[in-house]
Amino acid sequence: MHLTRRSLICGLSALGLSGCVGAPAGGPMVSRGAGPGMTPVPDAGYDAWVAGFRGRALGQGIAPGTFDSAFRSAGFLPGVIERDRNQTEFSRTLEDYLAIAASPERIAKGRAALARHGASLRAIEARYGVEAEVVTAVWGLESQYGERRGDIPVISALSTLAYEGRRGAFFEQQLLAALRILQRGDTSPANMTGSWAGAMGHTQFIPTSYLEFAVDFTGDGRRDIWSEDPTDALASTAAYLARSGWRKGQPWGIEVRLPAGFNTGLAGRGKGRAPEEWAGLGVTTATGGRLPGHGAGSILLPQGTNGPAFLIFGNFNAIARYNNAVNYVIGVGHLSDRLRGGGPIRGSFPPDAAGMSLADRQELQRRLTAAGFDTEGADGVIGGKTRAAIEAYQRARSLPVTGEPTMPLLEALRRG
């Protein structure tokens, strides 16, 4: 993904956690199914808009044949407008984000993907200087290693959003870029599918980012990020990170331990100091060791002084060019560390606003499910399914229906 897309629109991601990026965002996943409202319907206003856009597109160098082929099966998708207008605004704590981003399932699938595509990933690493585990971590967060790439026709989605007009200029720019991709012959209109907001392929490029960064690593003459073979998509991601300043052999960051009474005014992105300066202030690695010499770094406290602390380096900013959300960058970085054999976060996270720890929330989900109110998982992340289960439990017990996880609720479940 590109920062521009992340800051302006929701796309598709396996997490449903990235600000409004598809979810991803309560549940941990976004379905690949097109869903309701994703079949074109007649709309005279849309047809008139397309007719007017045709002249603008041809004036920008799009061939008449390319345009007509792209729009032959395209149409207005009401479901795209519904999703665009009803994006849930919320934020996840880093603890919740990592519970999904670096879940045991995602780590296991990532290690399997590394083994399965090892030869291609090593070749990509050799050419672009971006470690295989980092590229794989981006792949894992963006599409669950290719399992959830999106199947909505991109031309229909982007033209619908451009016509709707809320961010018409941005989406018209993306639509023109998509037509240029088709004109180059990288894919066909039928094969150009993605998220409802036009993010495409294994690592969810928007069209303008594709034009700037996508590469033909397989040498077949097409930059094919849509294929079941993820090679071009993974190489394109590596090319993106390399051009964003990635330095091979440098970590994105490391977890550190702060001394008692640490001045939190020194923390924050852009407040870099040499490792020896941080060491002089009492900062150590998470295990109490000496800080590594990777150049100037900044201390980051994503959940305040009661949560884990990180010393971040230049590669943090390279990932941030892909998606500037702090949780996303740490998610990619930490998942890549786990894929190469690193351990979980050592620092403890503070309890949530209800005084519940992650373990408490996981227990709550397990006990609800055991009582017949299925939360469909026990990752400790409270999404729509868990809230629905809580509401159903509360109704069944003639309790006030709030849908909120609380310690008294957990105590009631423990009593049976």
N, C-alpha and C positions, 0 to 999 in steps of 0.2 A: 504494500500500500504506500501511498504517498501522503505526506503531511497535509497537503491541500485537501485531499479527500477526507482525511480523518477529522480535520477541523471544520469541514462544511457539511458532510453528509454521513449517513449511516450506510455501511456496506454490509458484507457478510463476513462473519468470522465464526470460528468454531466455539468461541467463548461466549459471545453475547455479553462481553464485559467491557468493551473498549469505548467508554463514553456513550455514544449512541450508535456505535458501529454495530449494527444489527442486533442486536441484543445485548454483543453481544452481547453482550450483553449478555429476567430472572432465571430462566432455565439455562443450563450450561451449554446448550447447543442450539443451532439454527438449522432447521430442516432443509434438505436439498429440494424438497417438493415445491412446485410452484405455488400451490395453495389457492384459496378462493380469490377470484378477481384477477387472475393472471392469464385469462383467456381474452383476446381482443374483442371489444364490443364496438358497435357502430357509434360514432361521435362526429357530428358534422363540424363542430368547432375544431376538433383535432385534424380532420381531413383538410380543412381550410388552412390550418397552421402548417401542415406538411407541404401543401402546395406552395405556400409562401417561402418556407424554408428551402425548398428545392432550388429556387433561384439563388438564395444566399449561398447554398452549398456549392452549386456549380460555379458561382463567382469566386469561391475559395479553391477551385481546382479539382473538385470532385466530378468525375466523368458521369454523364447522364446514365450510362449503362450500370455503373456502380451504384448510383443512387436508386435507380428503379429496381434493381435486383435486391438491394437491401430492404426496401420498403414493400416489396411484393407481398410478403406475408406478415408485415408489421401492422400494429394497430394499437389503439388506446387501451391501456390496462388499468382499470379502476383500482385494482388491488395495490398497485404501486403508489397511487395518490393516497390511499388509505394509510399505508405504512409510513409514507413521508410525513403525513399530518399527525400521526399518532405515535411518534417516537417517545418512548418512556425516558424521562430524564432522571437519572439516578447515578449514584456513585457507589462503587464497591471498595471496601477496605483492601489493603494489600493482602491481608490474611485470606480473605474470601477469594480474591483474584487468584492467588497462588494455589489455593485448594483445588481449583479447576485447572489452571494453566500448567501446574506441575503435579497433577494427580497421578497416583500409581498407574492408572490406565494410560494416561498420555505419555508417561515416561516409558512404559513397556512398549507401546506402539511406536514411539520414537526410536527406541533402540532397534526394534525390528525393521523399521524403515531405513535406518542407517546401515544395517546389515544387508538389506535387500538391494539398496541402491549405492552400496559402498564404492564401487568402481567409478560410477559417474560423479559422486560427491567428492571423491579424492581428486579426480581430474578437474572438477570445478574449483576446488580449493587451490590446486596448483596454478590455475590460470588467474584467478581473481584474488587470491590471498585472503579468503574468508573461510574460516574453519567450517568443516562439514557439519559439526554439531550446531553451530549458530544458524546456518541456512536451514537445517532440519527443524530447529526450534521455531523459526518464523513459519515454516510450513505447517508445523503442528498447531500453532495458535491460529493461523489464518483459515485453515480448511480441514483440520484433523487429519493431516497427512493425505490430503486429496479426497477424503471421504465426502466432504461437504463443500463442493465448489459452487453450487448454485446452478439452476437450470432454467432461469428466466431469460427469454430472448433480449439481448442487450439493446438492440435497435429499438424495439418496442418500449423497453423500460426508459431509456434515455430520452426518446422523443416524447413520451408521455410526460416526463418530468419537465422537459424544456417547454412543452406546450402549456403545462399547468402554470408555469411562470413564477412560482415563489422564489426560485433561484434559477430563473430561466437562462441567464447569460452563462452561468457555470455549466449547466447541463447541455446547452447548445454547443459549448466548446468541447465537451466530452463526446457529444454525438458526432461532431465533425471529425474528431480524432478517431472514433470508431469507424467512420466511413473511410478514412485514410488507411486504416489497418486492412479493411476489406479490399481497397483498391490496390494495395501492395501484394495481395494474395496470401497473406499469412493464415487466413482462415476463411470460412464461408459464412454467410448470414445465418444459416441453420445451425452451425457449430458455435457461433459466437453467443454463448450463454454465460450467465453469471448471477450476481445478486440483484435484488430489486433496484439497487442504486447504481448498477453498472460496473461493479467490481468483478474482475474476471480471473479465472484460472486457479491453479493450485495455491498461489500466494497472493491472490486478490489484487491485481493491478487495475487501476482505472485507466481508460484509454490514453490520456495524455502522458501518464507515467510509463505506460507500455511503449509509446512512441519514443520516449526519451531513453529508456533503460533496457527494454527487452532485447535479448540476443538469441541468435540461432546457434546454439551450442552443438546440436547434432549434425549440423552441416547439410540439412536437407532442403535448404532454401526458404524455410518458413520458421518464424519465431512462434512456435506452437506451445502456448501455455495452457491450452485447453485439453490436450491429449491425455490419455491414460498414462502415457510415459511422461513423468514430471521433469525430465532433464532440462528442457528449455526454460521452464518456469523456475526451477531451482537455480540455474545459472543466471537468469535474469535478476533474481533476488540478490545473488552474490555480486553481480555487476552493480546493482543499485547501492549496496552497502559499501563496496569498494570506492565508488565515486563519491560516497558520502563521508569518506575519510577513515574507513575501517583499517586498522593496523593489525596484521597477523601477529599472533603471539602475545598480544596485550589483552588483559581481561576487560570485560565491560565494567566490572567493579568487583569488590570483595566485601563480605560481611566483616564488620569490625566491632570491637568492644570499646565503649567510651568510659573514661574515668568518672568517678563520682564528682558531681558539681561541674560537669562539662558545660562550657558556655555555648548554649544552643544558637546564639547569634552568629556563630562562626559557620553554622551549617547552611546548606543550600547550594543549588546548582550555580556555577559561576564563581564560587568562592574557593578557588583552588589554592592548595598549598602543597609544597613538596612533602614526600613521605616523612622525611626527617623532622620537618616542622610539626606534623601531626604527632609523630612519636614523642617529640619534646613536650607535647601537651597531654601525654598519657594515653594516646590512642594506640591500640594493638589490634592484631587480627582477632577474629572471633574466638580463637583458641588461646589467646594470650601471647602469640608470637610476634616477631618483628614484621613490620609492614614491608611489603615487597617494593622494589624500586621501579615502578612503572611510570614515573613522572608525576607531575602535579595532579592532584585529585581533590574532589569536593566531598564533604560529608553530607549524606542524605538521610533524613529521618522521616520516611513516608507515613508512619503512624505515631509520630511524636517521640518524646523521650522515653516513653514506656514500651516502645516497640523496637524491632531490630534496627541497627544502624549499618549503613553501607558507605564505603569509600569508592566513589565512581571516577572513571577515567575517560579518556577521549572516545573510546568505543561506545560508551553510553550514548554519546551525542550522535554517533553514526546510526545506531538503532532508532534513536529519537527522530531522525529524518524520515524513517519509515512510518513511525507513529509516535507522536510527541507525548502521549500519555505516560506518566511515570510508571504506573502499574504495568502497562504493556511492556515497556523497556525492561523493567526488572523481571517480568514474566518470561520474556525471551531469554534474557541473560541467565536467569536461574534455571530454566528448563535446559538450556544448552549445557550448563554446568552439570546437571543431573544426568544428561545423556552421555557425558564423558566420565561418569562415575562419581561425581561429587555427591555430598550428602545434603540433607534438608537444612533449612534455615535453623540456626542454633538459638538465636534470640527469641524471647517470648513475646507474644502479642498481648496487648491489653484486652480486657473483656469489652464486649460491645455495650451499647447504651442501656441494654437490659441487664447488664452484669453477667452475661453468659460468655463462656469461652468457646472456642471452636469445638472442643470435646463435648461441652454441654449441648451445643446445637446438634452435633452428630448423634448424641444419645437421644435427644428429643426426636429426631427423625426416625431413628431405629425403633423407639418405643411407640411412636405413632403408627408406623407401619405394622408392628407386631399387634397393635390393638385393632387393626383393620382399617386404618386410615393411611393409605399408601402415599408416601412422599416421593416414591420413585428414585430412591437413592439416599445416601447418608453421607454427603460430603461436607455437611456443616454450613453450606451456603443456603440462605433462606430466600428461595425464589417463589414464583407463583404457585408451583405444585405443593410446596411445603405449606404455604399460607392457606391454600384451599383445604389441605388435610387438617390443619389446625382449626379452621372454621367448621369443618364437618364434625370434628371431635367436640368442639364447644357446643354446637347445636345438639348433638346427641346426648350431651351431659347437661343440657339446659343451662349452660354458662353464657355469659355475655360474649357475643361473637365479634372478635376483634381481628383474628388472623395473625396476631402478634406472638412471637416466641418469647416466653418469660420463664424465669426460674420457678414461680408458683405452678405454672403449667407443667413443667418438667417434674416437679415434686408430685403433682397429682397423678401423672403417668407412672411414676415410680411406685406409688401406692396401689396402682392397678384399678 
